[in-house]
Amino acid sequence: MQQVVFIIAVCVCLTSACQITISGGKFNSDDCKGYGRLESKVDILTAKYDRSLHLLKKINEQVKDCIQKSVIRNVALRKRTQQSSWYGNTRSKGNYICCAADYANDGNATTFSVTNHDNMPYWWVDLGHVYDIKRIEIINRSDQAGERLHDVDITVGPTLKEMSLCAHYKGPGKTREHLVFHCNQQMSGRYVKVTIKAKEYLQLSEVMVFAPEISE
């Protein structure tokens, strides 16, 4: 009977040549190059994964920023205000809660600011940052004398010395009237000012300035 002998050896492939002898045959070191190519492919895939992960993180940050900027809110709420004068220098007159400047942006339409009977009375708000203004809304005094709101200029600017006309309201207004103004052109600003271009009382229940949120 013919005897068959198998000779088996373990191949360890490093930088040196690899050789296995099986029944007189030879396993060429070139066959080990397949492992090297596989390792190279793994390195390439790993690098691609790292780049993809970095790109995904960047896209995620951009999406968050986009969502934040798309949120429109009243950026004038409870911000610093001032008016040309303060009727009665009081915060409560009879049954009315008036007449301080901050009543015009306190989020409560039952309170209102009132100036004296001034020549070109005004009220302004400091938004704290420069915003891209989308619209400005004014709620007229809710109890009486709504017709006092007339010939109004609404201006916007980076400073109180650099104001540009956003919109003009001829009026006269009506009691409890809710007015919505869109600027004649895209405008950005930190200050929004409401001025009556006549001698009158300026009385405002609410002034709301809507703009996209920004990162502080």
C-alpha positions in Angstrom: 0.0 0.0 0.0 1.3 3.4 -1.0 1.9 5.6 2.0 0.9 9.3 1.7 2.8 11.7 4.0 1.5 15.3 4.6 4.0 17.7 6.0 2.3 20.7 7.6 4.1 23.9 8.7 2.8 27.1 10.2 3.3 30.3 8.2 4.0 33.6 10.0 4.1 36.4 7.5 6.0 39.5 8.6 8.5 41.3 6.4 10.4 38.1 5.6 9.5 35.6 3.0 6.9 32.9 3.9 7.2 29.3 2.7 5.1 26.2 3.4 6.0 22.8 2.2 3.2 20.3 1.6 4.2 17.0 0.2 7.0 18.6 -1.7 4.9 21.6 -2.9 5.7 25.2 -2.1 3.4 28.0 -0.9 4.9 31.2 -2.4 5.4 34.4 -0.4 3.4 36.3 -3.0 0.3 34.6 -1.6 0.8 36.6 1.7 0.5 39.9 -0.2 -3.3 39.4 -0.2 -3.3 40.1 3.5 -1.4 43.2 3.0 -3.9 44.5 0.4 -6.7 43.7 2.8 -5.0 45.6 5.5 -4.6 48.5 3.2 -8.3 48.5 2.3 -9.2 48.5 6.0 -7.0 51.5 6.5 -8.7 53.3 3.5 -12.2 52.4 4.8 -11.2 53.6 8.3 -10.0 56.9 6.9 -13.3 57.3 4.9 -15.3 56.6 8.0 -13.4 59.2 10.0 -14.0 61.8 7.2 -17.7 60.8 7.0 -18.1 61.1 10.8 -16.4 64.6 10.8 -18.8 65.6 7.9 -21.8 64.3 9.8 -20.8 66.3 12.9 -20.4 69.4 10.8 -23.8 68.9 9.0 -25.4 68.4 12.4 -24.0 71.7 13.7 -25.2 73.5 10.6 -28.7 72.0 10.9 -28.9 73.1 14.6 -27.8 76.6 13.6 -30.3 76.7 10.8 -33.2 75.6 13.1 -32.2 78.2 15.7 -32.1 81.0 13.1 -35.5 79.9 11.7 -37.2 80.5 15.0 -38.9 83.8 14.9 -39.7 85.4 18.3 -40.4 88.8 19.8 -36.9 90.1 20.5 -38.2 93.3 22.1 -39.9 91.7 25.0 -38.8 93.2 28.3 -35.8 94.9 26.7 -34.5 98.4 27.7 -36.8 101.2 26.6 -37.1 105.0 26.8 -39.6 107.6 25.7 -39.6 111.3 25.1 -41.4 112.0 28.4 -43.4 110.2 31.1 -47.0 111.2 31.6 -47.6 111.9 35.3 -44.3 110.1 36.3 -46.5 107.3 37.5 -46.9 103.6 37.0 -50.6 103.5 38.0 -53.2 106.2 37.3 -56.7 105.6 38.6 -57.9 102.3 37.0 -55.1 102.4 34.5 -51.7 100.7 34.7 -49.6 103.3 32.9 -47.5 105.3 32.0 -43.9 104.1 32.0 -42.0 103.3 28.9 -41.5 99.6 29.9 -45.2 99.0 29.9 -45.1 99.0 26.1 -43.0 95.8 25.9 -43.9 93.9 29.1 -46.0 91.3 27.3 -49.2 92.6 28.8 -51.6 94.4 26.5 -53.6 95.8 29.4 -50.7 98.1 30.4 -49.5 100.9 28.2 -46.9 103.6 28.0 -47.9 107.3 27.7 -45.9 110.4 27.0 -46.9 114.0 27.6 -48.5 116.1 24.9 -45.2 116.5 23.2 -44.1 117.8 19.8 -43.0 114.6 17.9 -43.2 112.2 20.9 -41.2 109.0 20.6 -40.6 105.6 22.2 -37.7 103.3 21.5 -36.4 99.9 22.5 -32.8 98.6 22.6 -32.9 95.0 21.4 -29.4 94.3 22.8 -28.1 92.9 19.5 -28.4 93.6 15.8 -31.3 91.5 14.4 -32.7 90.9 10.9 -36.1 92.5 11.4 -39.0 90.5 9.9 -41.9 92.5 11.2 -43.0 95.0 13.8 -46.4 94.8 15.5 -48.1 97.5 17.6 -51.1 97.1 19.8 -52.9 100.4 20.3 -54.2 101.6 23.7 -56.9 99.2 24.7 -59.4 101.4 26.6 -59.8 104.7 24.8 -58.3 107.4 22.6 -57.0 105.0 20.0 -57.2 107.9 17.4 -54.2 109.5 19.0 -52.0 107.0 17.1 -51.4 108.7 13.7 -48.7 109.9 11.4 -46.3 107.4 12.9 -42.8 106.7 11.7 -41.2 103.4 12.6 -37.5 103.5 12.2 -34.7 100.9 12.7 -31.0 101.2 13.1 -27.7 100.0 14.6 -27.6 103.1 16.8 -30.1 105.9 17.7 -28.1 108.2 15.5 -28.3 105.9 12.5 -32.0 105.2 12.0 -33.8 104.4 8.7 -37.5 104.4 8.0 -39.0 100.9 8.1 -42.7 101.9 7.7 -45.1 104.8 8.0 -48.6 104.7 9.5 -50.9 107.5 8.5 -53.8 106.4 10.8 -55.7 107.4 12.8 -55.7 104.2 14.8 -58.5 102.5 16.6 -58.8 101.5 20.2 -57.3 98.0 20.7 -56.2 97.9 17.1 -53.4 95.4 16.4 -51.2 96.7 13.6 -48.6 94.7 11.7 -45.8 96.4 9.8 -43.3 94.9 7.3 -40.3 97.1 6.5 -40.2 98.4 2.9 -36.9 96.6 2.5 -34.8 94.0 4.4 -33.5 95.8 7.5 -31.2 95.0 10.4 -30.9 96.9 13.6 -30.5 97.0 17.3 -32.9 99.9 18.0 -36.5 100.3 16.9 -38.1 103.7 17.4 -41.8 104.8 17.2 -42.3 108.5 16.6 -45.5 110.6 16.0 -44.7 113.3 13.5 -47.0 115.8 15.2 -47.8 117.2 18.6 -49.6 114.4 20.4 -49.7 111.9 23.2 -47.9 108.7 22.2 -49.5 105.7 24.0 -48.6 102.1 23.3 -50.0 98.9 24.8 -47.4 96.7 23.1 -44.6 97.0 20.6 -43.3 93.7 19.3 -40.3 93.2 17.1 -40.0 89.8 15.4 -36.7 88.5 14.2 -34.8 85.2 14.0 -33.0 84.1 17.1 -29.3 84.5 17.2 -26.5 82.8 19.2 -25.2 85.0 22.0 
